[in-house]
Structure formats: structure tokens, C-alpha cells
Amino acid sequence: MPLNSIPIRPTDLTILEPIIGKDRIHRMLATASEVTAAMSGRSIINVNSTAKGGGVAEMLHWLLRYIRGTGIDVSWYVMDGTPEFFALTKRIHNMLHDNKGDGLALTAADVDTFREVSLRNAIELRAVVKPGDVVVLHDPQTAGIAPVMKELGAIVIWRCHVGTERDSELRRAAWDFVRPNLENVDGFVFTRKSLVPDWVDQERLVLIPPSIDPFSTKNRPMTHERARAILQNVGIVQGGVNGAVPEFTLADGSTGRVNRMADIVRTGPAPSPDMKFAVQVSRWDRLKDMQGVMEAFAEQVDGDRESRLVLAGPVVTGVADDPEGGEVLTECVEAWRELPHFERHRIQLVCIPMTDIDENAAIVNALQTQATVVIQKSLEEGFGLTVTEAMWKGKPVVASAVGGIQDQIVHGESGLLVNDPRDAKEFGSAVQSVLDDGKFARELGANAAQRVTEKFLGDRHLLQYAELIIKLI
Ligand code: UDP
């Protein structure tokens, strides 16, 4: 059945006041009134391609709640695609990052597949979109819906969360495929300037970096005791089902409980929770370079025998629009098997259950809370919410200097950036430096949390959206 409507529970944005202060709250409330007046009966309709797994879904879940909380009519639909469609859009995604993915070219038959699925979804959408409504389409998967929405008289914003800064033949071919759908959209939103292809009309372009919600299940403060209990219960560290109760607090303040275990590839029993942990949380996507993290850790981070690496991602059947997950996980497991026994013993590959997204978020929160250092060794990255999430928790982050990660971390101040994401040696020594020097790690973490408070929380993001919507109306 095409188009899945995702429920949005209104949240009052004044709950942010203890974190961002009165002035920022007043500014938001004033802007919300302006938007409400400008909207006069219009709705904002968001469309993307998955309700769980990945940064866009993560952000829509909470961002739209705050918008609803102001009384503005906002909704969210997830498009329905065939396996063929998602294989194609994954290829486009890879090519936009200058990666050949499944290696196939984009053909005329692909244009038909793309058009057919887009049209089917657009027809369903016509039942809920009125002329004058604002339709926000996220990422290349949804681009084919734009022309139908324009014909209907909607204001169409296409928001792109992905891409590489490097010009290349693959990237150009992918943009050539997507672009014809977007000629008439009213606004383009990109994360940073360097990711914008040169055909995008500058007049219609706005740059809006993503943000996180400090009250989401994933980002709420979690005590070390709770985090430890969760990691024990899912099987990542020693302890277990008879220990402390693995409870967590949800965005609405209610209490949840982690019931499922993780799928874990490891040698022998779980490590002690008192060890130092390096953690990367990512989808199983080659561009996240989980395998590279593992190899860099095994080869370069060894002085400290107390440190362990956790590579965690969603269960590979859990993310509908990401069909390559299983393949990438298998490659990682094979590479892990090739490691010397001692190294295998220090590294575990973890698949986090996705059945309940709050449970999943609580496990990610626990991993980030208990990490000694968080790694994000992406080869390309639109923004990298995992970096923001870890910074918010006051963790030292070692990450590649690619895409939006560069806007988040000031090297040496609020984290460490590695210039060449493929340089295992530099990565390893950056990770080691943080593991070895607790004071330095704490300083980086404290500055990181401060930077997120200033730049990457929802108010800045919502104000930028509001400005754009007022301008387009
Ligand atoms: N994530 C998650 N569970 C997982 C793996 C990732 O909830 O098992 C989340 C992660 O915490 C972050 C998002 O998915 O919020 C990934 O966003 P990011 O911008 O880092 O990368 P993307 O997946 O969008 O490329």
C-alpha cells in the first residue's frame, strides 16, 4: 500500500527553555506566530522514504512534533517503493557520493522504474495535498513526486541531506538522473554549500544544517548505571539479564524497557563494562567505512590493552530503503574473521534491533553514553548526526574531515578531525591520543557539548525553516 502516514505527537517547544534560555524561546514563539499567520489554512506535508534508520527519519520524528506543538498543521508520509526502486535509489545515493555502489549504470529502464513508483506515490499524495500547501520532499528517493505536486499547485521544497563535495562522472550522472524532476521546485535546501551541485538555482537555495533534540530517547541524559544495565542486557558488556533493570526515559517522559538482545559477532564472552570503549554507530553502508574503523583499530590502537571497539548498526533487515546493509555487514564479518585472534577478541560487531525505535534509540544512547571515544570514519557525509549526538553527550569524537562533519567539529577544540578518511594511521593515533589522555578527552567533550548547544539544536533549525516557508508563501 503506497504511502504510510507517520503519527506526530505535538510537543510544546517551551520545554527547551532550560537548555536554550528564555531569549531563544521567545524568538521561536514569535516566529511560530508569524508562520501560523502566513500559513492561513495551509498544511506542511513531509515525504521521505523510511520511518526508521538513518538521519532523516531520526530528525523528522522530533522536529515535526515541535512544529505540531505550535499548532501548525504538519504531517509526514513515507513513500512506498519496490525492491527494484530501492536498489535503484541506493545506486543513485552511492553515485551522488562518487561511489559506484552495485556498479550498474543508470538506464532508460531505470527512468521508467523511478517514474512509475514516484507517480504511484504522488497519486496517493494528491488525496492529502491541497493547492497552496507546502510539500517538503526529502532526498533523491522522493524527487519524482515533485512535478505532480507542482502541477497540483503546491509549494514544493526539495531537501537534500546527502552528497559529496567532489565533482566526478558518477556524481554528474546521478544528478543528471534526478535533476529533471526538480526543475520547477520552489526551494532547494542543502546542508552545506560545498554539497550543492552547480545546476541548482542560487535564488531558490537555502542552507540548513540538521540538528538534534535533547529530549529524544536517544539524546536524553542517561545515567551510567542505566546505560550499563542496557548494554549488559543486550549482551554488549558483561553482566546480564539478572542485573539492573534496563529502563530508559522516552521523549514524553514515560519509562521504557529494553527487552530485546542485540545480534553480536564476537570472540568469547562480553568484555567488562569497566574497559575503555571506542564506538562507531552507523548504518551498514560502505561510505561509513565500518571495515576501515575495524582495521585502523586493530592495526593502530593497541598500546592500551584495556580498550575495546564496538561497531554498531541496525539489524540489516531493519531499514527499508537501504538494501545493501546485509552485504556490507557480511563484508565486515569476513574482514573481522581475517584478523589475528587477539584483535578479533577486542572488536565486536553489533546489530541493534529495530522493531521498536525507542528501544533502538535507547541502545544507541547507552552506547554513546558509555563510549570513551566515539568514532565516525565516514568516507563521505552529508552531515553526520551520530557526530552531533556524541558531541551533545560530551564525548570526544574522532571523525573524518568530510562534508558536514567539518561544520560540527573544530579540530583540537571540540573533537578531532582526520583529514584523509582513508588514513588508518592518522585515525588510529587520534583515537589513541584520546584514549590515553583523559583530561584532553574531557576538554574536547565539554567543548563539543557547548558547540551543539549553540549551533545544532532544534530552535536554529526551526527558525531557518520558518524563514524559508514565510518567504515562499
Ligand atoms: N542510528 C540508529 N540506530 C542504528 C544506527 C544508526 O538509530 O542502529 C541513527 C543514528 O543514531 C543517527 C542516524 O541513525 O541518528 C544516522 O544519521 P547520520 O546523519 O549519522 O547518517 P545517515 O544514516 O543519515 O547517513
Residues whose N, C-alpha, C, O or C-beta is under 5 A from the ligand:
A	BS01	UDP	G53 G54 G55 V56 E58 V281 S282 R283 A312 G313 P314 I352 V364 F383 G384 L385 T386
